[in-house]
Amino acid sequence: MTIIRHSSGYSMRLTANDTRQWASHWPCSTVAGKRVTVWVDSNGLCDIEVKGASQPLDGHELQSLVSDNLPQDLRHLWPTWEAKQ
């Protein structure tokens, strides 16, 4: 996994191996073994790219995938974490 910080947010890149390992805790995962990149700014999710997906990514799965891999100092930019403040 790679996180690139920008002035107003970040991008998170997960390799096929990253998503495969993460999906071992998510039954019926649609992202296992896929490369995923998300771009987030102060308004939330800007864009997502899933390489190798033949079906849309489930929103709950996306929330969990990003939340589980997000460093503490960037959590305020991801909606799941705002609710916990």
Backbone torsions as a table, in degrees:
resi	resn	phi	psi	omega
1	MET	NA	141.1	177.7
2	THR	-130.6	134.0	174.0
3	ILE	-118.1	126.9	176.5
4	ILE	-112.4	120.6	-178.3
5	ARG	-87.4	138.3	177.3
6	HIS	-120.2	170.3	-178.5
7	SER	-60.4	-32.5	-177.5
8	SER	-115.9	9.1	-179.0
9	GLY	173.2	-140.5	-176.9
10	TYR	-161.6	165.8	167.1
11	SER	-123.2	143.6	179.5
12	MET	-122.1	125.5	178.6
13	ARG	-116.9	123.2	178.3
14	LEU	-113.9	131.5	179.4
15	THR	-77.6	170.3	176.4
16	ALA	-60.3	-37.7	178.2
17	ASN	-67.1	-39.9	177.2
18	ASP	-58.2	-48.5	-176.9
19	THR	-71.2	-32.1	177.5
20	ARG	-64.9	-45.2	178.7
21	GLN	-65.3	-44.4	-179.8
22	TRP	-62.1	-40.9	-175.4
23	ALA	-67.3	-13.9	177.2
24	SER	-63.2	-15.6	178.5
25	HIS	-106.0	4.1	-177.0
26	TRP	-126.8	95.9	-178.5
27	PRO	-57.4	141.0	178.1
28	CYS	61.9	33.2	-179.9
29	SER	-60.4	138.7	175.0
30	THR	-98.7	-4.1	-175.8
31	VAL	-107.5	-8.3	-177.5
32	ALA	-55.8	126.4	178.1
33	GLY	80.0	6.6	179.0
34	LYS	-103.5	150.6	173.5
35	ARG	-88.9	129.0	-176.1
36	VAL	-124.9	133.4	172.6
37	THR	-128.6	131.0	174.7
38	VAL	-122.0	144.3	175.8
39	TRP	-117.0	127.2	-175.6
40	VAL	-130.9	137.3	172.9
41	ASP	-129.1	-167.9	-175.8
42	SER	-63.9	-14.1	176.1
43	ASN	-93.6	-3.8	-179.2
44	GLY	110.2	-151.4	-177.3
45	LEU	-66.3	123.7	178.5
46	CYS	-96.9	-42.6	-175.2
47	ASP	-159.7	158.2	176.5
48	ILE	-143.7	142.5	176.4
49	GLU	-131.9	128.1	178.0
50	VAL	-122.0	113.1	179.5
51	LYS	-88.0	125.9	176.7
52	GLY	92.6	6.6	-179.3
53	ALA	-88.1	134.9	176.6
54	SER	-103.2	-2.9	178.6
55	GLN	-142.4	159.7	-179.9
56	PRO	-62.2	148.9	177.3
57	LEU	-78.8	131.2	178.1
58	ASP	-65.3	133.8	-177.7
59	GLY	-60.8	-39.5	179.0
60	HIS	-66.8	-38.1	178.5
61	GLU	-66.5	-41.3	177.3
62	LEU	-61.3	-46.0	178.0
63	GLN	-55.1	-48.4	-177.2
64	SER	-68.0	-43.2	179.4
65	LEU	-57.3	-48.8	-179.4
66	VAL	-69.2	-47.3	-178.5
67	SER	-57.9	-41.7	-178.2
68	ASP	-67.9	-20.8	-176.7
69	ASN	-110.8	2.1	-173.2
70	LEU	-86.8	128.3	176.7
71	PRO	-65.5	152.8	-177.2
72	GLN	-52.2	-43.4	-174.4
73	ASP	-72.6	-7.7	177.7
74	LEU	-109.8	-0.7	-174.8
75	ARG	-64.0	-26.0	179.4
76	HIS	-66.7	-15.2	179.6
77	LEU	-93.2	-2.5	-178.7
78	TRP	-114.2	124.0	-171.6
79	PRO	-51.6	-35.2	-179.2
80	THR	-58.6	-37.9	-175.9
81	TRP	-81.6	-26.5	178.2
82	GLU	-60.3	-38.6	-178.2
83	ALA	-66.3	-22.1	-177.3
84	LYS	-90.4	-2.8	-177.9
85	GLN	-77.2	NA	NA
